[in-house]
């Protein structure tokens, strides 16, 4: 990490550029994929959920100095719904993944549609679309000739 003001400005510019590029990619592909997923849901492919990794974590409030609560977003594909994210408190997320005896959650209850995700979450989602859609296609490969 660079401690000079100029170095920090460069890092901020690089981060903004990465987010802009990811957001442009996501917004040019994910809505089309979600339209196709909606069509499949209309054809009966429903009650299906594929979890992806956590992709973004931030403090729950305006400042980490005020609270130590965090919000975690994870990539997900739910049917119906499409590509989006699940939203968790950090405590809920840790409880969910720290306990091997947990009941699987209904991801659709925590689902945030792509269009409603914060821009930084939408930007990072594009990196996980292939894995999520690939999971759906693998589960339904029996239908393909």
MARGUKE-350511 format. One record per residue: residue number from 1; chain; x, z, y negated of N, C-alpha, C in turn. Coordinates in nm, 4 decimals. Layout:
BEGIN
num, chaine, n_u, n_w, n_v, ca_u, ca_w, ca_v, c_u, c_w, c_v
NUM, A, X, Z, Y, X, Z, Y, X, Z, Y
...
REM end
This chain:
BEGIN
num, chaine, n_u, n_w, n_v, ca_u, ca_w, ca_v, c_u, c_w, c_v
1, A, 0.0844, 0.0000, 0.1184, 0.0000, 0.0000, 0.0000, 0.0883, 0.0000, -0.1238
2, A, 0.0528, -0.0776, -0.2192, 0.1310, -0.0918, -0.3405, 0.0828, 0.0092, -0.4442
3, A, 0.1778, 0.0845, -0.5042, 0.1417, 0.1884, -0.6005, 0.1492, 0.1426, -0.7454
4, A, 0.1907, 0.0199, -0.7697, 0.1959, -0.0275, -0.9079, 0.0598, -0.0856, -0.9456
5, A, 0.0295, -0.0823, -1.0726, -0.0980, -0.1364, -1.1191, -0.1078, -0.2857, -1.0867
6, A, -0.0005, -0.3583, -1.1095, -0.0018, -0.5020, -1.0794, -0.0221, -0.5257, -0.9300
7, A, 0.0436, -0.4466, -0.8476, 0.0289, -0.4598, -0.7023, -0.1129, -0.4276, -0.6571
8, A, -0.1726, -0.3260, -0.7160, -0.3105, -0.2902, -0.6817, -0.4069, -0.3996, -0.7253
9, A, -0.3803, -0.4586, -0.8412, -0.4645, -0.5685, -0.8884, -0.4572, -0.6862, -0.7908
10, A, -0.3372, -0.7151, -0.7394, -0.3210, -0.8224, -0.6412, -0.3979, -0.7912, -0.5134
11, A, -0.3908, -0.6668, -0.4666, -0.4637, -0.6272, -0.3456, -0.6139, -0.6385, -0.3661
12, A, -0.6634, -0.5969, -0.4825, -0.8064, -0.6089, -0.5116, -0.8495, -0.7554, -0.5144
13, A, -0.7679, -0.8409, -0.5735, -0.7987, -0.9838, -0.5786, -0.8008, -1.0431, -0.4380
14, A, -0.7061, -1.0031, -0.3541, -0.7015, -1.0515, -0.2154, -0.8249, -1.0060, -0.1381
15, A, -0.8647, -0.8803, -0.1550, -0.9825, -0.8281, -0.0873, -1.1085, -0.9021, -0.1329
16, A, -1.1221, -0.9228, -0.2633, -1.2377, -0.9959, -0.3156, -1.2418, -1.1381, -0.2599
17, A, -1.1269, -1.2019, -0.2503, -1.1200, -1.3377, -0.1969, -1.1613, -1.3404, -0.0501
18, A, -1.1122, -1.2456, 0.0291, -1.1492, -1.2383, 0.1711, -1.2996, -1.2216, 0.1873
19, A, -1.3584, -1.1353, 0.1063, -1.5029, -1.1120, 0.1150, -1.5790, -1.2374, 0.0731
20, A, -1.5376, -1.3022, -0.0351, -1.6049, -1.4251, -0.0812, -1.6001, -1.5342, 0.0256
21, A, -1.4847, -1.5532, 0.0883, -1.4706, -1.6570, 0.1914, -1.5584, -1.6235, 0.3124
22, A, -1.5545, -1.4993, 0.3567, -1.6378, -1.4580, 0.4698, -1.7859, -1.4704, 0.4388
23, A, -1.8245, -1.4353, 0.3173, -1.9641, -1.4436, 0.2763, -2.0106, -1.5893, 0.2727
24, A, -1.9279, -1.6768, 0.2196, -1.9638, -1.8191, 0.2157, -1.9821, -1.8739, 0.3568
25, A, -1.8923, -1.8379, 0.4472, -1.9033, -1.8834, 0.5862, -2.0297, -1.8283, 0.6505
26, A, -2.0536, -1.6990, 0.6321, -2.1713, -1.6361, 0.6931, -2.3004, -1.6972, 0.6398
27, A, -2.3083, -1.7165, 0.5097, -2.4313, -1.7678, 0.4504, -2.4545, -1.9154, 0.4806
28, A, -2.3500, -1.9844, 0.5228, -2.3678, -2.1254, 0.5582, -2.4019, -2.1438, 0.7063
29, A, -2.3856, -2.0397, 0.7881, -2.4117, -2.0562, 0.9314, -2.5184, -1.9617, 0.9871
30, A, -2.5156, -1.8358, 0.9482, -2.6031, -1.7367, 1.0124, -2.7515, -1.7637, 0.9878
31, A, -2.7961, -1.8025, 0.8681, -2.9387, -1.8318, 0.8531, -2.9883, -1.9412, 0.9487
32, A, -2.9087, -2.0446, 0.9713, -2.9471, -2.1506, 1.0655, -2.9544, -2.0958, 1.2077
33, A, -2.8558, -2.0152, 1.2452, -2.8568, -1.9540, 1.3785, -2.9786, -1.8636, 1.3920
34, A, -3.0102, -1.7877, 1.2886, -3.1267, -1.6992, 1.2947, -3.2572, -1.7784, 1.3062
35, A, -3.2649, -1.8960, 1.2451, -3.3833, -1.9815, 1.2616, -3.3979, -2.0251, 1.4071
36, A, -3.2857, -2.0616, 1.4702, -3.2898, -2.1018, 1.6110, -3.3262, -1.9834, 1.7001
37, A, -3.2742, -1.8659, 1.6681, -3.3089, -1.7466, 1.7449, -3.4567, -1.7116, 1.7287
38, A, -3.5124, -1.7327, 1.6095, -3.6559, -1.7084, 1.5873, -3.7390, -1.8045, 1.6721
39, A, -3.6933, -1.9286, 1.6827, -3.7635, -2.0258, 1.7668, -3.7613, -1.9810, 1.9124
40, A, -3.6461, -1.9334, 1.9590, -3.6369, -1.8828, 2.0966, -3.7257, -1.7610, 2.1166
41, A, -3.7342, -1.6746, 2.0162, -3.8222, -1.5570, 2.0267, -3.9673, -1.6022, 2.0377
42, A, -4.0038, -1.7053, 1.9611, -4.1397, -1.7588, 1.9696, -4.1688, -1.8172, 2.1078
43, A, -4.0628, -1.8618, 2.1766, -4.0775, -1.9186, 2.3106, -4.0695, -1.8123, 2.4203
44, A, -4.0585, -1.6868, 2.3801, -4.0666, -1.5786, 2.4783, -3.9398, -1.5006, 2.5047
45, A, -3.8288, -1.5366, 2.4418, -3.7070, -1.4586, 2.4622, -3.7097, -1.3429, 2.3625
46, A, -3.7614, -1.2305, 2.4097, -3.7780, -1.1126, 2.3251, -3.7276, -0.9889, 2.3991
47, A, -3.7345, -0.8770, 2.3324, -3.6917, -0.7485, 2.3900, -3.5488, -0.7577, 2.4432
48, A, -3.4624, -0.8094, 2.3588, -3.3244, -0.8345, 2.3966, -3.2354, -0.7826, 2.2851
49, A, -3.1303, -0.7078, 2.3198, -3.0400, -0.6518, 2.2196, -2.8961, -0.6612, 2.2674
50, A, -2.8094, -0.7118, 2.1813, -2.6663, -0.7175, 2.2115, -2.5930, -0.6444, 2.1002
51, A, -2.5211, -0.5408, 2.1382, -2.4439, -0.4628, 2.0410, -2.3080, -0.5247, 2.0188
52, A, -2.2672, -0.5272, 1.8945, -2.1318, -0.5658, 1.8590, -2.0582, -0.4423, 1.8087
53, A, -1.9404, -0.4596, 1.7570, -1.8610, -0.3463, 1.7086, -1.9077, -0.2976, 1.5717
54, A, -1.8620, -0.1786, 1.5358, -1.8848, -0.1341, 1.3984, -1.8020, -0.2246, 1.3084
55, A, -1.8604, -0.2628, 1.1944, -1.7935, -0.3604, 1.1092, -1.7701, -0.3107, 0.9678
56, A, -1.8374, -0.2029, 0.9288, -1.8195, -0.1537, 0.7923, -1.8640, -0.0085, 0.7866
57, A, -1.7838, 0.0717, 0.7180, -1.8149, 0.2130, 0.6991, -1.7870, 0.2465, 0.5530
58, A, -1.8788, 0.3191, 0.4930, -1.8599, 0.3593, 0.3530, -1.9182, 0.4984, 0.3339
59, A, -1.8793, 0.5648, 0.2241, -1.9388, 0.6951, 0.1949, -2.0863, 0.6733, 0.1653
60, A, -2.1676, 0.7714, 0.2022, -2.3115, 0.7579, 0.1849, -2.3528, 0.7652, 0.0382
61, A, -2.2773, 0.8385, -0.0407, -2.3101, 0.8502, -0.1825, -2.2250, 0.7589, -0.2672
62, A, -2.2243, 0.7886, -0.3943, -2.1479, 0.7056, -0.4879, -1.9995, 0.7365, -0.4852
63, A, -1.9614, 0.8525, -0.4321, -1.8208, 0.8920, -0.4349, -1.7887, 0.9811, -0.3166
64, A, -1.6717, 0.9595, -0.2594, -1.6248, 1.0452, -0.1517, -1.5946, 1.1861, -0.1998
65, A, -1.5754, 1.2024, -0.3297, -1.5492, 1.3352, -0.3850, -1.6762, 1.4198, -0.3863
66, A, -1.7929, 1.3536, -0.3820, -1.9207, 1.4245, -0.3888, -1.9717, 1.4586, -0.2496
67, A, -1.9489, 1.3704, -0.1522, -2.0006, 1.3913, -0.0179, -1.9006, 1.3404, 0.0852
68, A, -1.9070, 1.3961, 0.2036, -1.8241, 1.3420, 0.3108, -1.9103, 1.2680, 0.4132
69, A, -2.0395, 1.2478, 0.3819, -2.1271, 1.1696, 0.4680, -2.0904, 1.0221, 0.4577
70, A, -2.1032, 0.9528, 0.5693, -2.0724, 0.8100, 0.5732, -2.1864, 0.7332, 0.6377
71, A, -2.1932, 0.6049, 0.6049, -2.2869, 0.5114, 0.6651, -2.2035, 0.4101, 0.7427
72, A, -2.2469, 0.3803, 0.8653, -2.1760, 0.2856, 0.9506, -2.2692, 0.1686, 0.9810
73, A, -2.2182, 0.0476, 0.9629, -2.2908, -0.0732, 1.0007, -2.2210, -0.1329, 1.1232
74, A, -2.3008, -0.1779, 1.2206, -2.2469, -0.2431, 1.3395, -2.3149, -0.3780, 1.3572
75, A, -2.2401, -0.4763, 1.4028, -2.2955, -0.6100, 1.4279, -2.3930, -0.6023, 1.5450
76, A, -2.5000, -0.6814, 1.5373, -2.5994, -0.6795, 1.6437, -2.6782, -0.8094, 1.6454
77, A, -2.7292, -0.8432, 1.7633, -2.8263, -0.9500, 1.7796, -2.9456, -0.8864, 1.8496
78, A, -3.0619, -0.8916, 1.7869, -3.1842, -0.8415, 1.8491, -3.2860, -0.9546, 1.8518
79, A, -3.3676, -0.9517, 1.9567, -3.4718, -1.0536, 1.9709, -3.6056, -0.9839, 1.9812
80, A, -3.6997, -1.0100, 1.8929, -3.6837, -1.0981, 1.7779, -3.6080, -1.0278, 1.6662
81, A, -3.5566, -1.1025, 1.5766, -3.4835, -1.0486, 1.4624, -3.3623, -1.1312, 1.4276
82, A, -3.2807, -1.1626, 1.5276, -3.1637, -1.2446, 1.5049, -3.0371, -1.1644, 1.4834
83, A, -2.9421, -1.2291, 1.4163, -2.8138, -1.1668, 1.3844, -2.8334, -1.0789, 1.2620
84, A, -2.7802, -0.9590, 1.2682, -2.7867, -0.8650, 1.1567, -2.6958, -0.7480, 1.1868
85, A, -2.7363, -0.6324, 1.1424, -2.6556, -0.5131, 1.1645, -2.7473, -0.3951, 1.1952
86, A, -2.6916, -0.2965, 1.2615, -2.7603, -0.1689, 1.2731, -2.6960, -0.0749, 1.1728
87, A, -2.7758, 0.0159, 1.1201, -2.7262, 0.1110, 1.0211, -2.7411, 0.2511, 1.0782
88, A, -2.6309, 0.3263, 1.0725, -2.6249, 0.4615, 1.1276, -2.5619, 0.5553, 1.0253
89, A, -2.5927, 0.6830, 1.0342, -2.5091, 0.7815, 0.9656, -2.3868, 0.7970, 1.0553
90, A, -2.2756, 0.8372, 0.9996, -2.1530, 0.8516, 1.0799, -2.1742, 0.9533, 1.1915
91, A, -2.2478, 1.0609, 1.1641, -2.2735, 1.1615, 1.2676, -2.3547, 1.1030, 1.3826
92, A, -2.4579, 1.0248, 1.3501, -2.5388, 0.9617, 1.4546, -2.4556, 0.8629, 1.5356
93, A, -2.3720, 0.7879, 1.4668, -2.2890, 0.6883, 1.5349, -2.1905, 0.7566, 1.6298
94, A, -2.1268, 0.8633, 1.5834, -2.0317, 0.9362, 1.6683, -2.1035, 1.0026, 1.7857
95, A, -2.2209, 1.0561, 1.7608, -2.2985, 1.1163, 1.8694, -2.3359, 1.0115, 1.9726
96, A, -2.3741, 0.8956, 1.9242, -2.4149, 0.7851, 2.0123, -2.3010, 0.7399, 2.1019
97, A, -2.1817, 0.7304, 2.0465, -2.0698, 0.6777, 2.1228, -1.9779, 0.7845, 2.1792
98, A, -1.9960, 0.9092, 2.1381, -1.9116, 1.0156, 2.1900, -1.9658, 1.0806, 2.3154
99, A, -2.0930, 1.0594, 2.3462, -2.1586, 1.1236, 2.4597, -2.1854, 1.0193, 2.5674
100, A, -2.1222, 1.0354, 2.6820, -2.1398, 0.9363, 2.7877, -2.2766, 0.9489, 2.8549
101, A, -2.3491, 1.0560, 2.8290, -2.4808, 1.0755, 2.8913, -2.5943, 1.0382, 2.7972
102, A, -2.5642, 0.9653, 2.6922, -2.6667, 0.9310, 2.5942, -2.7668, 0.8301, 2.6500
103, A, -2.8856, 0.8365, 2.5965, -2.9855, 0.7340, 2.6242, -2.9572, 0.6160, 2.5322
104, A, -2.9680, 0.4933, 2.5798, -2.9450, 0.3807, 2.4902, -3.0486, 0.3818, 2.3778
105, A, -3.0038, 0.3654, 2.2546, -3.1002, 0.3646, 2.1445, -3.1744, 0.2317, 2.1381
106, A, -3.2877, 0.2335, 2.0749, -3.3571, 0.1094, 2.0441, -3.2900, 0.0532, 1.9189
107, A, -3.2041, -0.0435, 1.9365, -3.1308, -0.0998, 1.8238, -3.2244, -0.1635, 1.7225
108, A, -3.3374, -0.2140, 1.7696, -3.4317, -0.2769, 1.6775, -3.4846, -0.1766, 1.5748
109, A, -3.4851, -0.0478, 1.6086, -3.5307, 0.0548, 1.5141, -3.4313, 0.0735, 1.3998
110, A, -3.3062, 0.0379, 1.4200, -3.2015, 0.0531, 1.3185, -3.1596, -0.0814, 1.2598
111, A, -3.2279, -0.1862, 1.2997, -3.1906, -0.3229, 1.2629, -3.2096, -0.3497, 1.1144
112, A, -3.1060, -0.4084, 1.0547, -3.1116, -0.4557, 0.9163, -3.0918, -0.6075, 0.9241
113, A, -3.1945, -0.6859, 0.8866, -3.1795, -0.8321, 0.8925, -3.0626, -0.8794, 0.8070
114, A, -3.0039, -0.9903, 0.8468, -2.8889, -1.0467, 0.7773, -2.9104, -1.0529, 0.6264
115, A, -3.0258, -1.1021, 0.5843, -3.0537, -1.1205, 0.4418, -3.0562, -0.9886, 0.3649
116, A, -3.0828, -0.8781, 0.4336, -3.0922, -0.7476, 0.3682, -2.9627, -0.6658, 0.3769
117, A, -2.8644, -0.7174, 0.4470, -2.7361, -0.6479, 0.4584, -2.6593, -0.6586, 0.3270
118, A, -2.5781, -0.5570, 0.2954, -2.4913, -0.5696, 0.1777, -2.3975, -0.6905, 0.1939
119, A, -2.3565, -0.7521, 0.0838, -2.2706, -0.8710, 0.0929, -2.1455, -0.8508, 0.1785
120, A, -2.0801, -0.7367, 0.1685, -1.9589, -0.7153, 0.2478, -1.9911, -0.7127, 0.3972
121, A, -2.1062, -0.6609, 0.4358, -2.1471, -0.6612, 0.5769, -2.1763, -0.8037, 0.6209
122, A, -2.2481, -0.8793, 0.5384, -2.2754, -1.0197, 0.5725, -2.1449, -1.0970, 0.5894
123, A, -2.0468, -1.0685, 0.5032, -1.9182, -1.1385, 0.5097, -1.8469, -1.1120, 0.6417
124, A, -1.8522, -0.9905, 0.6898, -1.7811, -0.9541, 0.8132, -1.8592, -0.9981, 0.9369
125, A, -1.9910, -1.0087, 0.9262, -2.0726, -1.0496, 1.0418, -2.0307, -1.1840, 1.0988
126, A, -1.9863, -1.2752, 1.0130, -1.9524, -1.4093, 1.0614, -1.8453, -1.4058, 1.1699
127, A, -1.7598, -1.3054, 1.1700, -1.6536, -1.2944, 1.2711, -1.7085, -1.2591, 1.4097
128, A, -1.8321, -1.2117, 1.4178, -1.8859, -1.1606, 1.5438, -2.0009, -1.2431, 1.6000
129, A, -2.0415, -1.3472, 1.5274, -2.1546, -1.4287, 1.5704, -2.1291, -1.4938, 1.7049
130, A, -2.0131, -1.5490, 1.7247, -1.9832, -1.6202, 1.8494, -1.9989, -1.5287, 1.9702
131, A, -1.9482, -1.4071, 1.9607, -1.9586, -1.3126, 2.0731, -2.1043, -1.2733, 2.0991
132, A, -2.1799, -1.2485, 1.9921, -2.3189, -1.2070, 2.0071, -2.4043, -1.3183, 2.0670
133, A, -2.3910, -1.4389, 2.0126, -2.4678, -1.5520, 2.0643, -2.4213, -1.5863, 2.2058
134, A, -2.2915, -1.5771, 2.2304, -2.2397, -1.6013, 2.3648, -2.3006, -1.5068, 2.4673
135, A, -2.3222, -1.3812, 2.4284, -2.3865, -1.2851, 2.5183, -2.5281, -1.3261, 2.5522
136, A, -2.6013, -1.3739, 2.4541, -2.7377, -1.4210, 2.4779, -2.7369, -1.5420, 2.5707
137, A, -2.6482, -1.6371, 2.5439, -2.6414, -1.7578, 2.6261, -2.6000, -1.7263, 2.7701
138, A, -2.5099, -1.6324, 2.7888, -2.4693, -1.5933, 2.9255, -2.5869, -1.5335, 3.0015
139, A, -2.6663, -1.4526, 2.9342, -2.7789, -1.3880, 3.0010, -2.8891, -1.4883, 3.0362
140, A, -2.8943, -1.6012, 2.9676, -2.9985, -1.6992, 2.9943, -2.9435, -1.8290, 3.0510
141, A, -2.8217, -1.8261, 3.1059, -2.7619, -1.9482, 3.1595, -2.8395, -2.0008, 3.2790
142, A, -2.9131, -1.9142, 3.3464, -2.9917, -1.9565, 3.4610, -3.0969, -2.0601, 3.4217
143, A, -3.1372, -2.0635, 3.2964, -3.2370, -2.1578, 3.2492, -3.1795, -2.2960, 3.2244
144, A, -3.0497, -2.3046, 3.2072, -2.9864, -2.4331, 3.1740, -2.9676, -2.5151, 3.2998
145, A, -2.9807, -2.6479, 3.2895, -2.9603, -2.7348, 3.4072, -2.8149, -2.7369, 3.4507
REM end
